[in-house]
């Protein structure tokens, strides 16, 4: 059964992907009512269970957060019986999510052609490091590799210093999961119109590359190779991070001339935006170091909160650079319920990020944290495949489940 009531209650997803990117697509849809059956290797489970901060119950906090609203069943897809059971489940499902290296599922007898034979309308989401084709298709890939290959790491860090992964996060996984959920919804709509299923091919690096604004056309048109820009940027000025007198940091983003004029008024330096001075973006970019220095000196003369009050009074886009402690204590975060707190039977209250996006008529919901390994194996086999307790026990004895 679906974990929550929602507009996707008639959609069943078999999630046999591992780690983050593929499973996140299923998690996103589970928040809006899709039934997600997490198919895991017997005795081991998804490696995501051991990734990130460990807990006394064995499953990591990443697992508890990112496998929300799913049920878990164990099934050895490499075995003949496991393959047959999976195909029977495919016949009663709408979507399969996988993120093994290209060709792995086909070698198990579970490629798209086999899935399609079991269910012509099945939608197969395939997420991999480099995509299903091309000379690099068989290379292993994780988020950090996608950030490097897709062009993001080259842009991140201080000029002349080592490239970095922004925040050291799994950004490519989260972006691929989001695009995966979007693609599934498009494929479901296509199936509504035509009755046809299809495959979805997402390479981890491509959502990263898609987010790099004019990087490609600027190179194509002018040969420009953007380099790491540190805390500033070469497309707007002032536009970066500045340290206040109390040592805390804030961000200011003057993306156009109007915003710069507001900043000048806030600093009581309106002459900087006057005719013939720095009121136009190109004039500021030509002397960016000087402009950024003026702003840095102004910000550095007072505490961060005092600075932010002045900036926001003048409608200048600005924010404190928040740690997680700042985020958890912020009144705006609290009022918008950006976080959700759920109770775990072993760990007590666990706070995790809430549902995104927010829909007015059919909002998503988090019903429960990531499931224990195999919590729904018997229910799935009994309810969907009409297996008897004896048959299930035989499968367990053979380590198929």
C-alpha positions in Angstrom: 0.0 0.0 0.0 1.1 3.6 -0.6 2.5 5.2 2.5 0.4 8.4 2.1 -2.8 9.4 0.3 -2.1 11.5 -2.7 -2.5 12.0 -6.4 -0.1 9.2 -7.2 -1.8 6.5 -5.2 -2.4 4.4 -8.3 1.3 4.3 -9.2 3.5 1.5 -8.0 7.3 1.8 -8.3 9.8 -1.0 -7.9 13.0 0.6 -6.7 15.9 -1.8 -7.1 18.4 1.0 -7.5 21.1 1.6 -4.9 22.6 4.5 -3.0 21.1 7.9 -3.9 20.3 9.1 -7.4 17.8 6.4 -8.6 16.2 5.9 -5.2 15.7 9.6 -4.7 13.4 9.8 -7.8 11.2 7.1 -6.1 11.4 8.9 -2.8 10.2 12.2 -4.4 7.1 10.5 -5.8 6.4 8.5 -2.7 5.8 11.8 -0.9 2.9 12.3 -3.2 1.3 8.9 -2.8 3.2 6.5 -5.1 3.7 3.1 -3.6 7.4 2.4 -3.6 8.7 -1.1 -3.0 12.4 -1.0 -2.3 13.9 -4.2 -3.6 17.1 -5.1 -1.7 19.7 -7.8 -1.7 18.9 -10.4 1.1 21.1 -10.1 4.2 22.8 -6.9 2.9 20.4 -4.4 1.7 21.2 -1.1 0.0 24.7 0.3 0.7 23.0 3.6 1.5 22.1 2.0 4.9 25.7 2.3 5.9 26.4 5.7 4.3 26.7 8.9 6.4 26.1 9.2 10.1 25.6 5.8 11.7 22.9 5.1 14.4 22.5 2.5 17.1 19.8 0.7 15.0 22.3 0.0 12.2 20.7 2.2 9.5 22.3 5.5 8.9 20.6 8.9 9.2 20.9 9.3 5.4 19.0 6.1 4.9 16.3 7.1 7.4 15.9 10.5 5.7 16.2 9.6 2.0 14.3 6.3 2.0 11.2 7.9 3.5 7.8 6.4 2.7 9.2 3.2 1.2 8.6 -0.4 2.0 11.5 -2.8 1.8 11.5 -6.3 0.4 14.5 -8.6 0.0 14.9 -10.5 -3.3 18.0 -11.9 -5.0 17.7 -10.6 -8.6 20.6 -12.8 -9.6 18.8 -16.0 -8.9 16.4 -17.7 -11.3 13.5 -17.6 -8.8 14.3 -14.0 -7.8 14.2 -13.0 -11.5 10.9 -14.7 -12.1 9.3 -13.1 -8.9 10.6 -9.7 -10.0 9.0 -10.0 -13.4 5.7 -11.0 -11.8 5.9 -7.8 -9.8 6.8 -5.8 -12.9 3.6 -7.0 -14.4 1.7 -5.3 -11.6 3.8 -2.2 -11.4 4.2 1.1 -13.3 7.9 2.0 -12.9 11.2 0.3 -12.3 14.2 2.4 -11.0 17.7 1.1 -11.4 21.2 2.6 -11.3 23.6 -0.2 -11.9 26.3 0.0 -14.6 24.7 -0.2 -18.1 24.0 -3.8 -19.1 23.9 -5.2 -15.6 20.1 -5.7 -15.4 20.2 -7.2 -18.9 22.8 -9.8 -17.8 20.4 -10.8 -15.1 17.7 -11.3 -17.6 16.0 -8.2 -16.4 16.7 -5.7 -19.2 14.1 -3.5 -20.7 13.0 -6.1 -23.3 12.3 -8.6 -20.6 10.5 -6.0 -18.4 8.5 -4.9 -21.5 7.5 -8.5 -22.2 6.1 -8.7 -18.7 4.4 -5.3 -18.9 4.3 -3.3 -22.2 3.5 -0.2 -20.3 6.4 -0.4 -17.8 8.6 2.7 -17.4 12.3 2.0 -16.7 14.4 4.8 -15.1 18.1 4.1 -15.6 20.6 6.4 -13.8 24.3 5.8 -14.2 27.6 7.8 -14.0 27.9 8.4 -17.7 24.7 7.3 -19.3 23.6 4.1 -21.2 25.8 4.8 -24.2 29.0 6.4 -25.3 32.6 5.4 -24.8 32.6 6.0 -21.0 29.3 4.2 -20.3 31.0 1.4 -18.3 33.1 3.7 -16.1 32.0 3.8 -12.4 30.6 7.1 -11.3 29.5 8.9 -8.1 28.5 12.4 -7.4 32.0 13.7 -6.9 33.0 12.3 -10.3 29.9 13.8 -11.9 30.8 17.2 -10.4 34.3 16.9 -11.9 33.3 15.6 -15.3 30.3 17.9 -15.7 32.3 21.1 -15.1 31.2 22.2 -11.7 34.4 21.4 -9.7 36.5 23.4 -12.2 34.5 26.5 -11.2 34.5 25.9 -7.5 37.2 27.1 -5.1 39.6 30.0 -4.8 41.5 31.1 -7.9 44.8 29.3 -8.3 43.9 26.8 -5.5 42.7 23.2 -5.6 39.2 22.7 -7.2 36.6 21.7 -4.6 33.2 20.0 -4.5 30.8 22.7 -3.3 29.8 21.7 0.3 31.2 18.2 -0.3 27.6 17.1 -1.0 26.1 14.5 -3.3 24.6 17.3 -5.4 24.6 15.3 -8.6 22.6 12.5 -7.0 20.0 14.9 -5.7 19.7 16.7 -9.0 19.5 13.4 -10.9 16.8 12.2 -8.5 14.8 15.3 -9.1 15.2 15.1 -12.9 14.4 11.4 -12.6 11.1 12.1 -10.8 10.2 14.7 -13.5 11.0 12.2 -16.3 8.9 9.5 -14.7 5.9 11.9 -14.5 6.4 12.9 -18.2 6.6 9.2 -19.1 3.5 8.4 -17.2 1.7 11.2 -19.0 2.9 9.8 -22.4 1.7 6.4 -21.3 -1.7 7.9 -20.5 -1.9 9.2 -24.1 -0.4 6.3 -26.0 -0.4 3.2 -23.7 3.4 3.0 -24.3 6.1 2.5 -21.7 9.7 3.7 -22.3 13.2 3.9 -20.9 14.6 7.0 -19.2 18.4 7.5 -19.4 20.0 9.9 -16.9 23.8 10.4 -16.6 24.8 11.8 -13.3 27.0 14.5 -14.9 24.3 15.9 -17.2 22.1 17.6 -14.6 25.3 19.2 -13.3 26.2 20.5 -16.7 22.6 21.6 -17.3 22.9 24.0 -14.3 26.0 25.9 -15.5 24.2 28.8 -17.1 26.1 30.2 -20.1 29.2 28.2 -19.8 28.7 26.3 -23.1 27.5 29.2 -25.3 30.2 31.6 -24.0 32.9 29.1 -24.9 31.3 28.3 -28.3 30.9 32.0 -29.2 33.9 33.6 -27.6 36.2 30.8 -26.6 35.8 31.9 -22.9 36.9 29.3 -20.4 35.5 30.4 -17.0 37.8 29.7 -14.1 37.3 29.4 -10.4 36.0 32.7 -9.0 36.2 32.1 -5.3 33.6 33.9 -3.3 32.8 36.4 -6.2 31.7 36.0 -9.8 32.6 37.5 -13.2 29.1 38.1 -14.4 27.8 40.6 -11.7 29.3 43.0 -9.2 29.2 43.2 -6.3 28.1 39.6 -6.0 29.7 37.4 -3.4 30.5 36.8 0.2 31.7 39.3 2.7 32.9 39.1 6.3 31.4 41.2 9.0 33.1 42.8 12.0 32.1 39.8 14.3 33.8 37.3 12.0 30.5 36.0 10.5 29.8 35.9 6.8 27.0 37.2 4.6 26.1 37.0 0.9 25.2 40.0 -1.2 23.8 39.6 -4.8 23.6 42.7 -6.9 22.6 41.1 -10.2 21.6 44.3 -11.9 22.0 48.1 -11.8 18.9 48.7 -9.8 20.2 46.4 -7.0 23.5 48.2 -7.0 21.8 51.5 -6.6 19.9 50.2 -3.6 23.2 48.9 -2.1 24.9 52.3 -2.6 22.0 54.0 -0.8 22.2 51.5 2.0 26.0 52.2 2.4 25.3 56.0 2.1 27.5 56.1 -1.0 24.9 57.0 -3.6 27.5 58.7 -5.7 29.0 55.3 -6.7 25.9 54.7 -8.8 25.8 58.1 -10.4 26.1 58.8 -14.1 29.7 58.2 -15.3 30.6 56.2 -12.2 29.7 52.6 -11.5 25.9 52.5 -12.1 26.3 50.2 -15.1 27.2 46.5 -14.8 30.1 46.7 -17.3 31.6 49.7 -15.5 31.6 47.7 -12.2 33.0 44.6 -13.8 35.8 46.6 -15.3 36.9 47.6 -11.7 35.4 44.7 -9.8 38.2 44.4 -7.3 37.8 48.1 -6.3 34.0 47.8 -6.0 34.2 44.5 -4.0 36.8 46.1 -1.8 34.5 49.1 -1.0 31.6 46.8 -0.1 34.0 44.5 1.9 35.2 47.5 4.0 31.6 48.6 4.6 30.4 45.2 5.7 33.5 44.7 7.8 32.8 47.8 9.9 29.8 46.4 11.7 28.3 43.1 13.0 26.6 40.8 10.6 23.0 41.2 12.0 23.3 45.0 12.0 24.5 44.9 8.4 21.7 42.6 7.3 19.1 44.9 8.9 20.4 47.8 6.9 20.6 45.8 3.7 17.1 44.4 4.0 15.7 47.9 4.9 16.9 48.9 1.5 15.7 45.8 -0.3 19.2 44.6 -1.2 19.3 40.8 -1.8 21.3 39.5 1.1 21.5 36.7 3.6 23.6 35.4 6.4 25.7 32.4 5.3 24.0 29.8 7.5 25.3 26.8 9.3 22.9 24.0 10.0 22.6 25.4 13.5 21.5 28.8 12.0 19.0 27.0 9.8 17.4 25.0 12.6 17.0 28.2 14.7 15.7 30.5 12.0 12.1 31.7 12.4 11.4 31.6 8.7 12.4 28.0 8.4 10.2 27.2 11.4 7.2 29.0 10.1 7.5 27.4 6.6 8.0 23.9 8.1 11.0 23.4 6.0 11.9 20.6 8.4 9.8 17.6 9.4 10.2 15.6 12.6 9.2 12.0 12.8 9.6 9.5 15.6 11.7 6.4 15.2 11.0 3.5 17.5 14.7 3.2 18.5 16.2 6.6 18.1 13.2 8.8 19.1 12.6 12.1 17.2 14.5 12.5 14.0 14.4 15.8 12.1 14.8 15.7 8.3 14.2 18.0 5.3 10.5 18.4 4.5 8.7 17.9 1.2 9.6 19.8 -1.9 7.7 21.1 -3.9 4.7 22.4 -2.1 1.3 21.9 -3.7 -1.8 23.6 -2.5 -4.4 21.0 -3.4 -2.4 17.8 -3.2 0.5 18.4 -0.8 3.1 15.7 -0.2 3.6 14.1 3.1 6.3 12.0 4.9 4.6 9.1 6.6 7.6 7.3 8.0 11.4 7.1 7.9 13.4 4.7 5.8 12.2 1.1 6.5 14.1 -1.8 8.2 15.5 -4.3 5.8 12.7 -6.6 4.4 9.9 -5.1 6.5 7.4 -5.7 3.7 8.7 -8.8 2.0 5.9 -11.1 3.2 3.2 -8.6 2.6 4.3 -7.9 -1.0 4.5 -11.6 -1.9 1.2 -12.4 -0.2 -0.8 -9.4 -1.4 0.6 -9.0 -4.9 1.6 -12.5 -5.9 -0.8 -14.6 -3.7 2.0 -16.6 -2.2 1.3 -18.8 0.8 3.3 -18.7 4.0 4.8 -22.1 3.0 6.0 -20.8 -0.3 7.5 -17.8 1.3 9.3 -19.9 3.8 10.8 -22.0 1.0 12.1 -18.9 -0.7 13.7 -17.8 2.6 15.3 -21.2 3.0 16.8 -20.9 -0.5 18.0 -17.3 0.3 16.0 -15.9 -2.6 14.5 -13.5 -0.1 
